[in-house]
Amino acid sequence: MRNPGHRAARQFFERWFQPYEVSGREGRTGIFTGYYEPQLRGARKPDKTYRFPLYKRPLDLVSVDLGNFRDQLQGERIAGKVVDGRLVPYPDRNLITRGALDNRGLELLWVDSATDAFFLHIQGSGRVVMADGGIVRVGYADSNGQPYRAIGRDLVKNGEIPSDRISMQTIRAWLAAHPGRAGAMMARNRSYIFFRALEGDGPIGALGVALVPGRSLAVDRRFIPLGLPIWLDTTDPLSATTPLRRLMVAQDTGGAIRGPVRGDVFWGHGVDAAARAGHMKSLGRYFLLLPRPAVPRTS
């Protein structure tokens, strides 16, 4: 017998909410990807093994919500720093990895892999297994405001990985096989993420609450309000013939999530979550569940 709680939830949404299919300039079908909470190895002090810092948010970083200045810019954001009274771009990934933030006491933790740190920036949160055996959860604190660039597209365009084989796993394999070129390839993504240590449940999404594996969806909030229930209709990332239809909640955002029919499914933590997130690039559609107009009672 199905969980009676599921039946009650379905009846609640069917009674009180009306579905509206989302459509954009490209139609009603869009791309749905996945993300997860990766695991890294780290320490609180650097040594020959732990050489790559995870930085805290710099105090001179200025984040600007452009929607506060122009209604047509709702959901748009820039970041930078003030120099001589003017807001200028913050250093990009290449400058930061070359030392732009050195000697400022911003190091939160140190990890043993530049590649793992790079993918942590893409996922936005993760778990760091410390050299002393403890675990520190880190989450998104802010970004440098530089544009996100998916290096997988560059690898496909350059003929390094066939388009039908591109995934997080094949990108990782390429970076490992080309250590002399990996740094330059990762630097093409100018976006850089700053982190904070998390206490309690996590990871925390843009809505400020803990994400739920398989139920939290990152969206482009220029088009989709955070907190909105959404019915997702796509396919399972590990089986293209298996439908994936379920209730989600818009709880997060991401630099690569752009467009009205675009979403990123949070899959949680562990091997299965990594496999689903890494392979997910599914065509699909979704429906906003909006409250039905209240009907006044009559005698």
C-alpha positions as CSV (number, residue, x, y, z in Angstrom):
1,M,0.0,0.0,0.0
2,R,1.3,3.5,-0.9
3,N,2.2,5.8,1.9
4,P,-1.0,7.5,3.1
5,G,0.9,10.7,3.6
6,H,1.7,10.8,-0.1
7,R,-2.0,10.4,-0.9
8,A,-2.9,13.2,1.4
9,A,-0.3,15.5,0.0
10,R,-1.5,14.8,-3.5
11,Q,-5.1,15.5,-2.6
12,F,-4.0,18.7,-0.9
13,F,-2.2,20.0,-4.0
14,E,-5.0,18.9,-6.4
15,R,-7.6,20.7,-4.3
16,W,-5.8,23.9,-3.6
17,F,-3.4,24.4,-6.4
18,Q,-3.7,24.9,-10.2
19,P,-0.8,23.8,-12.5
20,Y,0.6,26.1,-15.1
21,E,3.1,24.8,-17.6
22,V,6.1,27.0,-18.1
23,S,7.1,28.1,-21.6
24,G,10.0,30.2,-22.9
25,R,11.2,31.4,-26.3
26,E,12.5,27.9,-27.0
27,G,9.2,26.4,-26.2
28,R,8.0,24.2,-23.3
29,T,11.0,21.8,-23.2
30,G,14.3,22.6,-21.5
31,I,17.4,21.1,-20.0
32,F,17.4,19.7,-16.4
33,T,20.7,18.9,-14.8
34,G,21.7,17.7,-11.3
35,Y,24.0,18.7,-8.5
36,Y,25.1,17.0,-5.2
37,E,27.1,17.5,-2.1
38,P,30.7,16.3,-2.8
39,Q,33.3,15.0,-0.4
40,L,36.8,16.4,-0.2
41,R,39.9,15.8,2.0
42,G,41.2,18.7,3.9
43,A,43.1,20.3,6.9
44,R,43.0,23.5,8.8
45,K,46.7,24.3,8.0
46,P,48.5,23.9,4.7
47,D,51.3,21.4,4.1
48,K,52.7,19.5,1.1
49,T,49.4,17.5,0.8
50,Y,46.9,20.2,1.6
51,R,47.9,23.0,-0.7
52,F,44.6,24.4,-2.2
53,P,42.6,26.9,-0.1
54,L,38.9,27.3,0.3
55,Y,38.4,31.0,0.9
56,K,35.9,32.8,3.2
57,R,34.0,35.7,1.8
58,P,36.3,38.8,1.5
59,L,35.2,41.9,3.4
60,D,35.9,44.1,0.4
61,L,33.5,42.1,-1.8
62,V,30.4,44.2,-2.6
63,S,27.3,42.3,-3.9
64,V,24.6,44.3,-5.7
65,D,21.1,43.1,-6.3
66,L,20.3,45.1,-9.5
67,G,16.6,44.5,-8.9
68,N,16.7,47.0,-6.1
69,F,17.6,49.7,-8.7
70,R,15.5,48.7,-11.8
71,D,12.4,46.5,-11.8
72,Q,13.4,45.0,-15.2
73,L,16.6,43.7,-13.6
74,Q,14.9,41.6,-11.0
75,G,17.0,38.5,-10.3
76,E,20.1,40.0,-11.7
77,R,23.2,40.4,-9.5
78,I,26.7,41.8,-9.9
79,A,29.6,41.9,-7.5
80,G,32.9,43.7,-7.3
81,K,35.0,46.0,-5.1
82,V,35.2,49.7,-4.6
83,V,38.3,51.5,-6.0
84,D,38.5,55.3,-5.8
85,G,34.7,55.4,-5.3
86,R,33.9,53.2,-8.3
87,L,32.7,49.6,-8.3
88,V,35.1,47.5,-10.4
89,P,35.1,43.7,-11.1
90,Y,36.5,41.4,-8.5
91,P,39.5,39.3,-9.4
92,D,38.6,36.2,-11.5
93,R,39.5,32.6,-10.9
94,N,42.8,32.9,-12.7
95,L,44.0,35.8,-10.6
96,I,42.7,34.3,-7.4
97,T,44.5,31.0,-8.0
98,R,47.6,32.9,-8.8
99,G,47.6,34.6,-5.4
100,A,45.3,37.7,-5.6
101,L,43.9,36.9,-2.1
102,D,47.1,35.6,-0.5
103,N,48.1,36.9,3.0
104,R,44.7,38.2,3.9
105,G,43.7,35.5,6.4
106,L,40.8,34.3,4.2
107,E,41.6,30.6,4.2
108,L,38.7,28.6,5.7
109,L,40.3,25.2,5.0
110,W,42.9,23.6,2.7
111,V,42.2,20.7,0.5
112,D,44.4,18.2,-1.4
113,S,43.1,18.6,-4.9
114,A,42.6,21.6,-7.1
115,T,40.2,19.6,-9.2
116,D,38.0,18.7,-6.2
117,A,38.0,22.3,-5.1
118,F,36.9,23.3,-8.7
119,F,34.0,21.0,-8.6
120,L,33.1,22.1,-5.1
121,H,32.7,25.6,-6.6
122,I,30.3,24.3,-9.2
123,Q,28.2,22.3,-6.7
124,G,28.2,25.2,-4.1
125,S,28.5,23.0,-1.0
126,G,30.2,19.9,0.3
127,R,31.7,17.9,3.1
128,V,35.4,18.0,3.9
129,V,36.9,15.0,5.7
130,M,39.6,16.5,7.8
131,A,43.1,15.0,8.4
132,D,42.2,14.5,12.1
133,G,39.1,12.5,11.2
134,G,36.5,15.1,11.7
135,I,34.0,16.4,9.0
136,V,33.4,20.0,8.2
137,R,30.4,20.9,6.0
138,V,31.0,24.0,3.9
139,G,28.4,26.0,2.0
140,Y,28.1,28.9,-0.4
141,A,28.8,32.3,1.1
142,D,29.1,34.4,-2.1
143,S,30.8,34.6,-5.5
144,N,33.2,37.0,-7.1
145,G,30.5,38.0,-9.6
146,Q,32.3,36.9,-12.6
147,P,30.3,34.9,-15.3
148,Y,30.1,31.2,-15.0
149,R,31.4,29.2,-17.9
150,A,30.8,25.5,-18.4
151,I,34.2,24.0,-19.4
152,G,32.5,20.9,-20.7
153,R,31.3,23.0,-23.7
154,D,34.9,24.0,-24.4
155,L,36.1,20.4,-24.2
156,V,33.4,19.4,-26.7
157,K,34.1,22.3,-29.0
158,N,37.9,21.5,-28.9
159,G,37.3,17.9,-29.8
160,E,38.6,16.6,-26.4
161,I,35.4,14.8,-25.4
162,P,32.6,13.7,-27.7
163,S,29.3,15.6,-27.1
164,D,27.4,12.4,-26.4
165,R,29.9,11.5,-23.6
166,I,30.2,14.7,-21.8
167,S,29.5,14.5,-18.0
168,M,31.1,15.4,-14.7
169,Q,32.8,12.1,-14.7
170,T,34.4,12.5,-18.2
171,I,35.4,16.0,-17.5
172,R,37.2,14.9,-14.3
173,A,38.9,12.1,-16.2
174,W,40.1,14.6,-18.8
175,L,41.5,16.9,-16.2
176,A,43.3,14.0,-14.4
177,A,44.8,12.8,-17.7
178,H,46.0,16.3,-18.7
179,P,47.6,17.8,-15.6
180,G,49.6,20.3,-17.6
181,R,46.5,21.8,-19.2
182,A,44.0,21.3,-16.4
183,G,44.7,24.6,-14.7
184,A,44.3,26.7,-17.8
185,M,41.1,24.8,-18.6
186,M,39.6,25.4,-15.2
187,A,40.6,29.1,-15.3
188,R,38.2,29.5,-18.3
189,N,35.5,29.5,-15.7
190,R,36.1,32.9,-14.3
191,S,33.5,32.5,-11.5
192,Y,34.9,31.8,-8.1
193,I,32.9,30.8,-5.0
194,F,33.6,31.7,-1.3
195,F,32.5,29.4,1.5
196,R,31.4,29.3,5.1
197,A,31.4,26.5,7.6
198,L,27.9,25.1,8.2
199,E,26.4,23.9,11.5
200,G,23.4,21.5,11.6
201,D,21.4,20.4,8.6
202,G,22.7,21.2,5.2
203,P,23.5,22.1,2.6
204,I,21.7,25.4,2.6
205,G,20.0,26.7,-0.5
206,A,19.3,30.2,-1.7
207,L,16.0,30.1,0.2
208,G,18.0,29.8,3.5
209,V,16.7,26.3,4.3
210,A,18.3,22.9,4.1
211,L,18.0,21.2,0.7
212,V,16.1,17.9,0.4
213,P,17.6,15.2,-1.8
214,G,15.5,14.6,-4.9
215,R,13.0,17.3,-4.0
216,S,14.9,20.6,-4.1
217,L,15.3,22.3,-7.4
218,A,17.6,25.2,-8.4
219,V,15.9,27.6,-10.8
220,D,16.5,31.0,-12.5
221,R,14.8,33.3,-10.1
222,R,14.4,36.0,-12.8
223,F,11.6,33.8,-13.9
224,I,10.7,31.4,-11.1
225,P,10.1,32.6,-7.5
226,L,11.9,30.8,-4.7
227,G,9.7,28.7,-2.5
228,L,7.2,27.8,-5.3
229,P,6.1,24.1,-5.6
230,I,6.8,22.7,-9.0
231,W,5.8,19.5,-10.8
232,L,8.8,18.2,-12.7
233,D,8.4,15.9,-15.8
234,T,11.7,14.6,-17.1
235,T,13.7,11.4,-17.3
236,D,15.9,9.5,-14.8
237,P,19.6,10.5,-15.3
238,L,20.7,6.8,-15.1
239,S,17.9,5.5,-17.4
240,A,16.7,7.6,-20.3
241,T,13.6,5.4,-20.7
242,T,12.5,5.8,-17.1
243,P,10.3,8.8,-16.4
244,L,11.1,11.1,-13.5
245,R,7.9,12.8,-12.5
246,R,7.7,14.3,-9.0
247,L,6.8,17.3,-6.8
248,M,9.8,19.7,-6.3
249,V,10.3,23.0,-4.5
250,A,12.3,25.9,-6.0
251,Q,14.8,26.3,-3.2
252,D,18.1,27.2,-4.9
253,T,19.8,29.0,-7.7
254,G,23.0,28.5,-9.7
255,G,25.3,30.4,-12.1
256,A,24.6,27.9,-14.9
257,I,20.8,27.9,-14.4
258,R,19.6,30.4,-16.9
259,G,16.3,30.6,-18.6
260,P,12.6,30.0,-17.9
261,V,12.6,26.2,-18.6
262,R,15.8,25.2,-16.8
263,G,16.4,23.4,-13.5
264,D,19.1,21.7,-11.4
265,V,18.0,18.8,-9.2
266,F,19.7,18.3,-5.9
267,W,20.5,14.6,-5.4
268,G,22.1,14.6,-1.9
269,H,25.4,13.0,-0.8
270,G,27.2,9.9,-1.7
271,V,28.1,7.7,-4.7
272,D,24.6,7.4,-6.1
273,A,24.0,11.1,-5.8
274,A,27.3,11.8,-7.6
275,A,26.4,9.4,-10.4
276,R,23.0,11.0,-10.9
277,A,24.2,14.5,-10.7
278,G,27.2,13.9,-13.0
279,H,25.1,12.2,-15.7
280,M,22.0,14.3,-15.6
281,K,21.3,16.3,-18.7
282,S,17.7,15.5,-19.4
283,L,15.1,17.1,-21.6
284,G,11.9,17.9,-19.7
285,R,9.3,20.4,-18.7
286,Y,7.7,21.6,-15.5
287,F,4.5,23.1,-14.1
288,L,4.2,25.8,-11.5
289,L,1.7,25.0,-8.8
290,L,-0.1,28.2,-8.0
291,P,-2.9,28.6,-5.3
292,R,-6.4,28.5,-6.7
293,P,-8.4,31.6,-6.3
294,A,-10.3,31.5,-3.0
295,V,-14.0,30.7,-3.4
296,P,-16.2,32.4,-0.7
297,R,-18.5,30.1,1.2
298,T,-22.3,30.5,0.6
299,S,-25.1,29.3,2.8
